Amino acid sequence: MQEWTVVTRSPDETAGLAERLGQLVAAGDVITLAGDLGAGKTSFTKGLAKGLGVKGVVNSPTFTIIKEYQGRLPLYHMDVYRMEDEAEELGLEEYFYGEGVSVVEWPTRIEEQLPENHLSIAIYHLDETSRKLTVTASGEREQQLGKEWLE
């Protein structure tokens, strides 16, 4: 397991960091986003989508649970905040092990369904515009991705 800490000073800087990650991800990559409401999880996903070449509006799937977008790879954006027992019924593993990139907001709600190896990002408010991102890579692929992205 490997961990990095990054501080961004503006929403644009956070989005740019996420966009760079979007340029590096590959099919089957799973990224989890944790943080308080308003910390920037969906904004991060918008930047990631831009890096994947997704055209159009990317917004929170709060009430639909999963939104799919097409770029150079499919992007599966999941907000599982309102989920309880139905996670197994959604067939999430088909997304996690599919041809696209999965981004999961509020991952603690579905920990049992998450692949063992994934890139975990926790976003914390520092002030009105600054954020601290703690990135944890659990597997070999994720560690390599983190190094390429952040070092």
Protein Blocks (a to p, Z undefined) as FASTA:
>chain_A
ZZdddddfbfklmmmmmmmmmmmpcehiacddeddehilmmmmmmmmmmmnopacjdddf
klnopacdddfbdcddddfklpcklmmmnommmmmmmmbdcddehkllmmmmpcfbdcdd
ddddfblmbccdddddfbfklmmmmmmmmZZ
